[in-house]
């Protein structure tokens, strides 16, 4: 190769980049889009949380006032004294409780379903995965409203409960109804990542363990669970985080008796017209969510599992 050909090849390499490398400019449209739909609204939320509320109507007054964050934890009594306000901590605890129950129940239900789908023939697996994703084709509002009709006192489940149990017992407008709604909505989000891990699992390891005399629970605990652990971690994040910020199920099925943090945020942006406080609650929820993501990543690192949540 002559000197001219070498210089030409170097120039071409600089222009096109090394083989296997992608130019950062190709990601620019995606970065700009994410900044527009996530970064800018998030920045507005943080800014509004540090402003004063409008005295008349909705909106904010452009005066720096971090009082909204103080109102999260401090209450002013009529005599001028202050004390710890636990109302919003209780609401946050309810959100964690319902989201945690939802996550645990979906894990228990999803593992056998995902493992069963993974052991089917490839043609059947495609159909079953499509069946799992079928609820995504329908609006979450319509699905929640349909579930409401099922568990209503005049619905089939409510009618059965009245016949076989206490006639005064109601499922609708109770915490149980809220949890049922959350499980119903987020179950596919747990099945799919666990199935993605189970599909790559070599079941010959389980067969070898059985041949060596291992019991079912031992095989499940020491072979199957470690193999599908990445899917479980991803499913926990995909279920717990959205459930923590859900308000439709607690509003439509809980009847306002099981408020979650998202219901309080919506109330402050709507009826209360206190945008700074609603934004402060939103920032608090975001920080809690980021903390949970960090915990999941650390837990995955300790167990030797790479968890890609972002």
C-alpha positions in Angstrom: 0.0 0.0 0.0 1.4 3.4 -1.0 1.6 6.4 1.3 -1.3 8.1 -0.6 -3.5 5.0 -0.1 -2.6 4.8 3.6 -3.5 8.5 4.2 -6.7 8.0 2.2 -7.6 5.0 4.4 -6.9 7.0 7.6 -9.1 9.8 6.4 -11.9 7.4 5.6 -11.5 5.8 9.0 -11.9 9.1 10.7 -15.0 9.9 8.8 -16.7 6.6 9.1 -15.4 5.6 12.6 -14.0 2.4 13.7 -15.8 -0.9 12.8 -18.4 -1.7 15.4 -18.6 1.8 16.8 -21.6 4.0 16.5 -21.4 7.8 16.0 -22.7 9.7 19.0 -24.6 11.9 16.6 -27.0 9.0 15.8 -28.3 9.1 19.4 -28.9 12.9 19.3 -32.6 12.7 18.3 -33.3 10.2 21.1 -31.5 12.4 23.6 -33.3 15.5 22.5 -36.6 13.7 22.6 -36.0 12.3 26.1 -34.9 15.8 27.3 -38.0 17.4 25.9 -40.5 14.9 27.4 -38.7 14.0 30.6 -36.1 16.6 31.5 -38.1 19.8 30.8 -41.2 18.6 32.7 -39.1 17.4 35.6 -37.3 20.8 35.8 -40.6 22.6 35.7 -41.8 20.4 38.6 -38.8 21.1 40.7 -39.0 24.9 40.0 -42.7 25.0 40.8 -42.1 23.2 44.1 -39.9 26.1 45.2 -42.5 28.8 44.4 -45.5 30.3 46.2 -49.0 29.2 45.4 -51.4 31.5 43.6 -53.9 33.2 45.9 -56.7 33.1 43.3 -57.2 30.3 40.8 -54.6 27.7 39.8 -50.9 28.2 39.2 -48.0 29.7 41.0 -46.6 33.1 42.0 -43.0 33.6 40.9 -41.7 34.1 44.4 -39.2 31.8 45.9 -40.8 30.0 48.8 -39.7 26.4 49.8 -42.7 26.2 52.3 -44.2 23.2 50.3 -41.3 20.9 51.5 -41.8 22.1 55.0 -45.5 21.3 54.8 -44.7 17.7 54.0 -43.5 17.0 57.5 -44.5 20.0 59.7 -48.0 21.0 60.7 -48.8 24.4 62.2 -51.3 24.2 65.1 -53.9 26.8 65.9 -51.9 28.1 68.9 -48.9 28.9 66.7 -46.9 25.8 67.6 -45.6 23.3 65.1 -45.4 19.5 65.2 -44.6 16.5 63.1 -47.2 15.9 60.4 -47.6 12.2 59.8 -50.6 12.4 57.3 -48.5 12.2 54.2 -46.1 9.7 55.7 -49.1 7.5 56.3 -50.2 7.9 52.7 -46.7 7.1 51.5 -46.7 4.0 53.8 -50.0 2.9 52.2 -48.5 3.3 48.8 -45.5 1.2 49.8 -47.7 -1.4 51.4 -50.1 -1.8 48.4 -47.2 -1.7 45.9 -45.3 -4.3 48.0 -48.2 -6.6 48.3 -48.8 -6.3 44.5 -45.2 -7.1 43.8 -45.0 -10.1 46.0 -48.3 -11.6 44.7 -47.3 -11.0 41.0 -44.0 -12.7 41.6 -45.7 -15.8 43.1 -48.2 -15.9 40.2 -45.7 -15.1 37.4 -42.9 -17.6 38.1 -45.0 -20.7 37.4 -46.8 -19.0 34.5 -43.5 -17.9 32.9 -41.8 -21.3 33.5 -44.8 -23.1 32.0 -44.7 -20.8 28.9 -41.0 -21.3 28.6 -41.4 -25.1 28.5 -43.9 -25.1 25.6 -43.1 -25.6 21.9 -41.8 -22.5 20.2 -45.0 -22.0 18.1 -47.2 -22.2 21.2 -44.8 -19.9 23.2 -45.4 -17.1 20.6 -49.2 -17.5 21.0 -49.0 -17.5 24.8 -46.7 -14.5 25.0 -49.1 -12.7 22.7 -52.0 -13.6 25.1 -50.0 -12.1 28.0 -49.5 -8.9 26.1 -53.1 -8.8 25.0 -54.2 -6.5 27.9 -51.7 -3.9 26.7 -53.9 -3.4 23.6 -56.8 -2.2 25.8 -56.9 1.1 27.7 -56.1 0.7 31.4 -59.1 2.8 32.2 -61.4 0.4 30.4 -59.8 -2.6 32.1 -60.1 -1.1 35.5 -63.7 -0.2 34.9 -64.4 -3.8 33.7 -62.8 -5.2 36.8 -64.9 -2.8 38.9 -68.1 -4.3 37.4 -66.8 -7.8 38.2 -66.1 -7.2 41.9 -69.1 -4.9 42.4 -71.8 -6.0 44.8 -74.0 -6.6 41.7 -71.2 -8.3 39.8 -70.5 -12.1 39.7 -67.8 -12.1 42.5 -69.8 -9.8 44.7 -72.9 -12.0 44.2 -71.0 -15.1 45.1 -69.5 -13.5 48.2 -73.0 -12.5 49.4 -74.3 -16.0 48.8 -71.5 -18.0 50.5 -70.4 -15.4 53.0 -71.6 -12.4 54.9 -74.2 -10.4 53.1 -72.7 -7.2 54.6 -69.2 -7.9 53.2 -68.2 -5.7 50.3 -65.1 -6.0 48.1 -65.6 -2.8 46.1 -64.3 0.4 47.7 -61.9 -1.4 50.1 -58.1 -1.8 50.2 -58.6 -5.4 48.9 -60.2 -4.0 45.8 -57.3 -1.6 45.2 -54.7 -4.4 45.6 -56.7 -6.7 43.2 -56.8 -3.9 40.7 -53.1 -3.3 40.9 -52.3 -7.0 40.6 -54.7 -7.3 37.6 -53.0 -4.4 35.8 -49.3 -5.1 36.5 -49.2 -8.9 36.4 -48.1 -8.9 32.7 -45.2 -6.6 33.6 -43.9 -9.3 35.9 -44.6 -12.3 33.6 -42.7 -11.0 30.6 -39.3 -10.3 32.1 -39.3 -13.6 34.1 -40.3 -15.4 30.9 -37.4 -13.7 29.1 -35.0 -15.2 31.6 -36.7 -18.6 31.8 -36.6 -18.9 28.0 -32.8 -18.8 28.1 -32.6 -21.3 31.0 -31.2 -24.7 30.1 -33.6 -27.2 31.7 -31.0 -29.9 31.5 -29.5 -28.5 34.7 -32.7 -29.2 36.5 -32.9 -32.7 35.0 -29.3 -33.4 36.1 -30.2 -32.2 39.6 -33.2 -34.6 39.8 -30.9 -37.4 38.6 -28.5 -36.7 41.4 -31.3 -37.0 44.0 -32.2 -33.3 44.5 -35.8 -32.6 45.6 -38.2 -30.3 43.8 -37.8 -27.4 46.3 -34.0 -27.7 46.2 -33.9 -27.6 42.4 -36.2 -24.6 42.4 -34.3 -22.7 45.1 -30.7 -23.4 44.0 -31.0 -23.8 40.2 -34.1 -22.2 38.8 -34.3 -19.1 41.0 -30.7 -18.1 40.3 -31.2 -18.6 36.6 -34.3 -16.4 36.4 -33.1 -13.8 39.0 -32.4 -11.1 36.4 -36.0 -11.3 35.2 -37.3 -11.2 38.8 -35.3 -8.1 39.6 -36.5 -6.4 36.4 -40.1 -7.4 37.1 -39.9 -6.0 40.6 -38.8 -2.6 39.2 -41.5 -2.7 36.4 -44.2 -3.5 38.9 -43.3 -1.8 42.2 -42.3 1.6 40.7 -45.5 2.1 38.5 -47.7 0.7 41.2 -46.2 3.2 43.7 -47.3 6.1 41.5 -50.7 4.6 40.5 -53.9 6.5 41.4 -56.6 5.0 39.0 -57.1 1.8 40.9 -57.3 3.4 44.4 -59.6 6.0 43.0 -62.0 3.8 41.0 -61.8 0.6 43.1 -60.9 2.0 46.5 -63.4 4.7 46.3 -61.1 7.3 47.9 -60.8 5.2 51.1 -57.4 3.9 50.2 -55.5 7.0 49.1 -52.1 6.6 47.6 -49.5 9.3 47.1 -50.5 9.8 43.5 -54.1 10.5 44.6 -52.9 13.2 47.0 -50.8 14.7 44.2 -53.7 14.8 41.8 -55.9 16.3 44.5 -53.5 19.2 45.1 -53.3 19.9 41.4 -57.0 19.7 41.0 -59.4 20.6 43.8 -56.9 22.0 46.3 -55.2 24.1 43.6 -51.9 24.0 45.5 -49.4 23.4 42.7 -46.2 24.0 44.7 -47.3 21.3 47.3 -48.3 18.9 44.5 -44.9 19.4 42.9 -43.1 18.9 46.2 -45.0 15.6 46.6 -44.0 14.6 43.1 -40.3 15.4 43.8 -40.5 13.4 47.0 -42.0 10.5 45.1 -39.3 10.7 42.4 -36.6 10.7 45.1 -38.1 7.6 46.7 -38.3 5.9 43.3 -34.6 6.7 42.5 -33.7 5.3 45.9 -35.6 2.1 45.1 -33.8 1.8 41.8 -30.5 2.2 43.5 -31.4 -0.5 46.0 -32.4 -2.9 43.2 -29.1 -2.3 41.4 -27.1 -2.8 44.6 -29.0 -6.0 45.4 -28.3 -7.3 41.9 -24.6 -6.4 42.2 -24.3 -8.3 45.5 -25.9 -11.4 44.0 -23.8 -11.1 40.8 -26.7 -10.2 38.7 -26.6 -7.3 36.2 -29.9 -5.4 36.5 -30.5 -3.0 33.7 -33.4 -0.8 34.7 -32.5 2.4 32.9 
